[in-house]
């Protein structure tokens, strides 16, 4: 018997899949001319460490004022500019934080907390609070202070809003409000607070009319 061969379709090679790693990287987008101008004009500020360094102009002024003598011992020639409020405590390189010293006095003050605090108090009395601040410190300090004042103002206004209702409750209960009760009143929306105050006033005046209170008792919101 003759051996027969059967026809087989030829295998078609499938295209090999390429992993994402093998794919060509996307081309970076060009930065728009507007953004390029912004980046060119942008000047990054100094780092915290850089702000603690004394500029040459400040050192020059301090040297002139020291007149060649150490500000501590008053005898040896000055050779270095000391941070009255140390750099490790965010003392900046501003004139009001600089003290010209000789090398020996500088080393002593650096390691003697009592002497360090002495000069801090001297400069505090001379220049006032935060004498070691630079312009950025003052801006941040004033910003926080303004925010705090705004919050206190809002809180004060809120206390004035709840005061009429609080007074009514205190009068009726014969005691001061508890902390959680004050917090509850503070949590009320202004509209709800006004409604609650009016309802409470009407209720107490109703009790007074029925003789629960003295005839002359009146409660006003």
HELIX and SHEET records of a PDB file:
HELIX    1   1 UNK A   33  UNK A   41  1                                   9    
HELIX    2   2 UNK A   48  UNK A   51  1                                   4    
HELIX    3   3 UNK A   56  UNK A   66  1                                  11    
HELIX    4   4 UNK A   87  UNK A   89  5                                   3    
HELIX    5   5 UNK A   95  UNK A   97  5                                   3    
HELIX    6   6 UNK A  103  UNK A  111  1                                   9    
HELIX    7   7 UNK A  113  UNK A  127  1                                  15    
HELIX    8   8 UNK A  135  UNK A  173  1                                  39    
HELIX    9   9 UNK A  179  UNK A  187  1                                   9    
HELIX   10  10 UNK A  190  UNK A  209  1                                  20    
SHEET    1   A 2 UNK A  80  UNK A  83  0                                        
SHEET    2   A 2 UNK A  98  UNK A 101 -1                                        
END                                                                             
